[in-house]
Amino acid sequence: MSKRYTAEFKREAVALFWSSGRNVTEVARELGVIPERLRGPDLQTQIRRRWEVCASVFESLERLGRDSARARLGVAQDRLAA
């Protein structure tokens, strides 16, 4: 019979994985579980969702950076034209 982990444990495991910069094996050791427990579908789904959010934020920041650069270029061109 496999052990069931609480939603809180899963959230904490995913948060630890993301915040620590360590691999799954190291995080599993710290939590006192075997690494395969952190590779289960529930945790993988949470990790995937968090990755998608991070990727979305990164894309937004890139877009804002490009828009800001274009705006600065426009201001510089206006100043040169004046």
Rosetta blueprint (number, residue, H / E / L):
1 M L
2 S L
3 K L
4 R L
5 Y L
6 T L
7 A H
8 E H
9 F H
10 K H
11 R H
12 E H
13 A H
14 V H
15 A H
16 L H
17 F H
18 W H
19 S H
20 S H
21 G L
22 R L
23 N L
24 V H
25 T H
26 E H
27 V H
28 A H
29 R H
30 E H
31 L H
32 G L
33 V L
34 I L
35 P H
36 E H
37 R H
38 L H
39 R H
40 G L
41 P H
42 D H
43 L H
44 Q H
45 T H
46 Q H
47 I H
48 R H
49 R H
50 R H
51 W H
52 E H
53 V H
54 C H
55 A H
56 S H
57 V H
58 F H
59 E H
60 S H
61 L H
62 E H
63 R H
64 L H
65 G H
66 R H
67 D H
68 S H
69 A H
70 R H
71 A H
72 R H
73 L H
74 G H
75 V H
76 A H
77 Q H
78 D H
79 R H
80 L H
81 A H
82 A L
